[in-house]
Amino acid sequence: MRKLLEASSQRIIKILETLYLRDGWTTLSDLARSVGASERTVAADVAQIRRHWAAECHIEVSPKNGVYLQNRNIASLSHICSELFNRSVALQWIRELLFHPNHGMEFYENKLFVSRSTLLRQLPKINRALASRGMEIQSENNRFQFYGR
């Protein structure tokens, strides 16, 4: 289900997993290599982690040493991952489709506070993830619902 997350959320999880598994300091370039992103992107992601979850993970950043995760508690990592999953537009749309099927696009736009184009971009990604489970989201007369094989 990680594939349903936005790219930045996937990177944040990878960064935290990498830091969790390493003892000591990790340079931004090492983190960037391990998550497949630029140092600048990783630095922005680390700043976001510090802004949103400073109390849970206690990340130290040093221009000389890199990044250090002080609190390597699996419960904290789980809490952060849970929050990222709950923020995912794709997963929010799936939840809305489960509880409120057979509505038009405008209903889901208003319910999730996102644009039509955002939802339409999410649809192929969601359907790829659901395909392995024999399901997909289909639209008939601009009404969306789950279909299973």
Beta strands, then each sheet from edge to edge (+ up, - down):
strand 1: 59-62
strand 2: 66-69
strand 3: 135-140
strand 4: 143-148
sheet 1: 1+ 2-
sheet 2: 3+ 4-
end
